[in-house]
Amino acid sequence: MIENLHQNTGKTLQQWMDLVQKENLPKYGEIVKFLKEQHALTHGFANLVALKAKGSDVGSVPNQADLIRQQYQGKEHFKLLYEKLVTEIQKLESDIEIAPKRLMCVSDGKSSLPPYNPLSKLALKPALT
């Protein structure tokens, strides 16, 4: 997808990240909106640039477990639910990839499973659309 970004837009990922950094947009959603509205990027490309610019994708951290630890900091009781969900999901399909982000966890495979995030000590929110 990174190579497609360059081929389709004429700018490298680093050039897009530099542009985003100059805008000083603090939130992921603001970055995506800016890229889509001001530069006509598709949602997929805007999402890629935003995640990379924020360093909140699994590829931007040296240890995937750090993202999980951050998600459940102060909400450790939900981590047990996360671990159980991952175990059960992987029983359903062996090719599902669990992709933690800074604030949520998504799965990718043949099944379309909703992302979710631990909002607080008492709430786990599925991101249903």
ZADO-1210 file (C-alpha; in nm, 4 decimals, padded with zeros to 6 digits):
<atoms>
<atom x="00.0000" y="00.0000" z="00.0000" code="MET" pos="1"/>
<atom x="00.2902" y="00.2346" z="00.0715" code="ILE" pos="2"/>
<atom x="00.4223" y="00.1910" z="-00.2826" code="GLU" pos="3"/>
<atom x="00.0720" y="00.2462" z="-00.4208" code="ASN" pos="4"/>
<atom x="00.0537" y="00.5708" z="-00.2247" code="LEU" pos="5"/>
<atom x="00.3584" y="00.7006" z="-00.4087" code="HIS" pos="6"/>
<atom x="00.2414" y="00.5708" z="-00.7468" code="GLN" pos="7"/>
<atom x="-00.1104" y="00.7164" z="-00.7104" code="ASN" pos="8"/>
<atom x="-00.0270" y="01.0509" z="-00.5502" code="THR" pos="9"/>
<atom x="00.3253" y="01.1292" z="-00.6660" code="GLY" pos="10"/>
<atom x="00.4380" y="01.1757" z="-00.3054" code="LYS" pos="11"/>
<atom x="00.6163" y="00.9326" z="-00.0781" code="THR" pos="12"/>
<atom x="00.4844" y="00.8354" z="00.2614" code="LEU" pos="13"/>
<atom x="00.7552" y="01.0502" z="00.4199" code="GLN" pos="14"/>
<atom x="00.6481" y="01.3516" z="00.2135" code="GLN" pos="15"/>
<atom x="00.2880" y="01.3050" z="00.3265" code="TRP" pos="16"/>
<atom x="00.3992" y="01.2641" z="00.6885" code="MET" pos="17"/>
<atom x="00.6071" y="01.5835" z="00.6630" code="ASP" pos="18"/>
<atom x="00.3034" y="01.7676" z="00.5254" code="LEU" pos="19"/>
<atom x="00.0873" y="01.6413" z="00.8122" code="VAL" pos="20"/>
<atom x="00.3514" y="01.7363" z="01.0672" code="GLN" pos="21"/>
<atom x="00.3594" y="02.0951" z="00.9335" code="LYS" pos="22"/>
<atom x="-00.0172" y="02.1175" z="00.9882" code="GLU" pos="23"/>
<atom x="00.0313" y="02.0238" z="01.3554" code="ASN" pos="24"/>
<atom x="-00.2939" y="01.8289" z="01.3734" code="LEU" pos="25"/>
<atom x="-00.3048" y="01.6465" z="01.7075" code="PRO" pos="26"/>
<atom x="-00.5779" y="01.3900" z="01.6390" code="LYS" pos="27"/>
<atom x="-00.5960" y="01.0997" z="01.3981" code="TYR" pos="28"/>
<atom x="-00.9432" y="01.2031" z="01.2769" code="GLY" pos="29"/>
<atom x="-00.8272" y="01.5564" z="01.2035" code="GLU" pos="30"/>
<atom x="-00.5380" y="01.4226" z="00.9963" code="ILE" pos="31"/>
<atom x="-00.7651" y="01.1930" z="00.7956" code="VAL" pos="32"/>
<atom x="-01.0159" y="01.4735" z="00.7371" code="LYS" pos="33"/>
<atom x="-00.7398" y="01.7140" z="00.6296" code="PHE" pos="34"/>
<atom x="-00.5898" y="01.4663" z="00.3836" code="LEU" pos="35"/>
<atom x="-00.9250" y="01.3693" z="00.2344" code="LYS" pos="36"/>
<atom x="-01.0672" y="01.7210" z="00.2092" code="GLU" pos="37"/>
<atom x="-00.7575" y="01.9238" z="00.1236" code="GLN" pos="38"/>
<atom x="-00.5640" y="01.6686" z="-00.0824" code="HIS" pos="39"/>
<atom x="-00.8362" y="01.4334" z="-00.2129" code="ALA" pos="40"/>
<atom x="-00.6724" y="01.1209" z="-00.0703" code="LEU" pos="41"/>
<atom x="-00.8874" y="00.8116" z="-00.0448" code="THR" pos="42"/>
<atom x="-00.9819" y="00.7009" z="00.3039" code="HIS" pos="43"/>
<atom x="-00.7361" y="00.4121" z="00.2819" code="GLY" pos="44"/>
<atom x="-00.4401" y="00.6340" z="00.1971" code="PHE" pos="45"/>
<atom x="-00.5439" y="00.9006" z="00.4490" code="ALA" pos="46"/>
<atom x="-00.5727" y="00.6312" z="00.7153" code="ASN" pos="47"/>
<atom x="-00.2272" y="00.4947" z="00.6305" code="LEU" pos="48"/>
<atom x="-00.0644" y="00.8381" z="00.6479" code="VAL" pos="49"/>
<atom x="-00.2478" y="00.9298" z="00.9701" code="ALA" pos="50"/>
<atom x="-00.1507" y="00.6069" z="01.1464" code="LEU" pos="51"/>
<atom x="00.2114" y="00.6375" z="01.0369" code="LYS" pos="52"/>
<atom x="00.2252" y="01.0086" z="01.1276" code="ALA" pos="53"/>
<atom x="00.0901" y="00.9321" z="01.4755" code="LYS" pos="54"/>
<atom x="00.3083" y="00.6218" z="01.5113" code="GLY" pos="55"/>
<atom x="-00.0003" y="00.4317" z="01.6177" code="SER" pos="56"/>
<atom x="00.0031" y="00.1399" z="01.3786" code="ASP" pos="57"/>
<atom x="00.1535" y="-00.1981" z="01.4513" code="VAL" pos="58"/>
<atom x="00.4369" y="-00.1374" z="01.2051" code="GLY" pos="59"/>
<atom x="00.5516" y="00.1763" z="01.3886" code="SER" pos="60"/>
<atom x="00.6311" y="00.0107" z="01.7185" code="VAL" pos="61"/>
<atom x="00.9133" y="-00.2325" z="01.7821" code="PRO" pos="62"/>
<atom x="00.6970" y="-00.4532" z="02.0027" code="ASN" pos="63"/>
<atom x="00.3295" y="-00.5246" z="01.9298" code="GLN" pos="64"/>
<atom x="00.2768" y="-00.6092" z="02.2958" code="ALA" pos="65"/>
<atom x="00.3467" y="-00.2440" z="02.3822" code="ASP" pos="66"/>
<atom x="00.0318" y="-00.1399" z="02.1950" code="LEU" pos="67"/>
<atom x="-00.1760" y="-00.3949" z="02.3852" code="ILE" pos="68"/>
<atom x="-00.0220" y="-00.2813" z="02.7130" code="ARG" pos="69"/>
<atom x="-00.1086" y="00.0829" z="02.6312" code="GLN" pos="70"/>
<atom x="-00.4653" y="-00.0057" z="02.5358" code="GLN" pos="71"/>
<atom x="-00.5333" y="-00.1758" z="02.8662" code="TYR" pos="72"/>
<atom x="-00.3328" y="00.0449" z="03.1016" code="GLN" pos="73"/>
<atom x="-00.5648" y="00.1128" z="03.3930" code="GLY" pos="74"/>
<atom x="-00.8203" y="-00.1281" z="03.2409" code="LYS" pos="75"/>
<atom x="-00.6328" y="-00.4522" z="03.2959" code="GLU" pos="76"/>
<atom x="-00.9497" y="-00.6502" z="03.3689" code="HIS" pos="77"/>
<atom x="-01.0507" y="-00.6039" z="03.0035" code="PHE" pos="78"/>
<atom x="-00.7226" y="-00.7573" z="02.8882" code="LYS" pos="79"/>
<atom x="-00.8562" y="-01.0972" z="02.9962" code="LEU" pos="80"/>
<atom x="-01.1551" y="-01.0453" z="02.7665" code="LEU" pos="81"/>
<atom x="-00.9214" y="-00.9393" z="02.4838" code="TYR" pos="82"/>
<atom x="-00.7118" y="-01.2538" z="02.5267" code="GLU" pos="83"/>
<atom x="-01.0234" y="-01.4732" z="02.5288" code="LYS" pos="84"/>
<atom x="-01.1602" y="-01.3020" z="02.2155" code="LEU" pos="85"/>
<atom x="-00.8314" y="-01.3486" z="02.0305" code="VAL" pos="86"/>
<atom x="-00.8232" y="-01.7174" z="02.1247" code="THR" pos="87"/>
<atom x="-01.1822" y="-01.7750" z="02.0099" code="GLU" pos="88"/>
<atom x="-01.1408" y="-01.5716" z="01.6877" code="ILE" pos="89"/>
<atom x="-00.8332" y="-01.7677" z="01.5921" code="GLN" pos="90"/>
<atom x="-01.0249" y="-02.0918" z="01.6452" code="LYS" pos="91"/>
<atom x="-01.2797" y="-01.9752" z="01.3860" code="LEU" pos="92"/>
<atom x="-01.0247" y="-01.8869" z="01.1197" code="GLU" pos="93"/>
<atom x="-00.6561" y="-01.9629" z="01.1267" code="SER" pos="94"/>
<atom x="-00.5622" y="-01.6870" z="00.8820" code="ASP" pos="95"/>
<atom x="-00.7003" y="-01.3947" z="01.0840" code="ILE" pos="96"/>
<atom x="-00.4436" y="-01.1317" z="01.1676" code="GLU" pos="97"/>
<atom x="-00.4977" y="-00.9375" z="01.4894" code="ILE" pos="98"/>
<atom x="-00.3680" y="-00.5847" z="01.4319" code="ALA" pos="99"/>
<atom x="-00.3436" y="-00.3741" z="01.7454" code="PRO" pos="100"/>
<atom x="-00.3510" y="00.0020" z="01.7056" code="LYS" pos="101"/>
<atom x="-00.2765" y="00.2586" z="01.9716" code="ARG" pos="102"/>
<atom x="-00.6419" y="00.2883" z="02.0765" code="LEU" pos="103"/>
<atom x="-00.8157" y="-00.0165" z="01.9340" code="MET" pos="104"/>
<atom x="-00.7681" y="-00.3624" z="01.7963" code="CYS" pos="105"/>
<atom x="-00.8845" y="-00.4774" z="01.4549" code="VAL" pos="106"/>
<atom x="-00.8835" y="-00.8135" z="01.2881" code="SER" pos="107"/>
<atom x="-00.8258" y="-00.8894" z="00.9247" code="ASP" pos="108"/>
<atom x="-00.9190" y="-01.2057" z="00.7433" code="GLY" pos="109"/>
<atom x="-01.2118" y="-01.3585" z="00.5614" code="LYS" pos="110"/>
<atom x="-01.4517" y="-01.2629" z="00.8393" code="SER" pos="111"/>
<atom x="-01.5380" y="-00.9028" z="00.9002" code="SER" pos="112"/>
<atom x="-01.5097" y="-00.8561" z="01.2730" code="LEU" pos="113"/>
<atom x="-01.5654" y="-00.5128" z="01.4238" code="PRO" pos="114"/>
<atom x="-01.2800" y="-00.3200" z="01.5830" code="PRO" pos="115"/>
<atom x="-01.3190" y="-00.2404" z="01.9503" code="TYR" pos="116"/>
<atom x="-01.1468" y="-00.0348" z="02.2105" code="ASN" pos="117"/>
<atom x="-01.1413" y="-00.0212" z="02.5907" code="PRO" pos="118"/>
<atom x="-01.2886" y="00.3229" z="02.6617" code="LEU" pos="119"/>
<atom x="-01.2625" y="00.3286" z="03.0368" code="SER" pos="120"/>
<atom x="-01.2314" y="00.1003" z="03.3359" code="LYS" pos="121"/>
<atom x="-01.5960" y="00.0053" z="03.2899" code="LEU" pos="122"/>
<atom x="-01.6647" y="00.0228" z="02.9157" code="ALA" pos="123"/>
<atom x="-01.5520" y="-00.1798" z="02.6157" code="LEU" pos="124"/>
<atom x="-01.6887" y="-00.0324" z="02.2925" code="LYS" pos="125"/>
<atom x="-01.7247" y="-00.2285" z="01.9702" code="PRO" pos="126"/>
<atom x="-01.6827" y="00.0059" z="01.6759" code="ALA" pos="127"/>
<atom x="-01.9889" y="-00.0991" z="01.4806" code="LEU" pos="128"/>
<atom x="-02.0809" y="00.0947" z="01.1696" code="THR" pos="129"/>
</atoms>
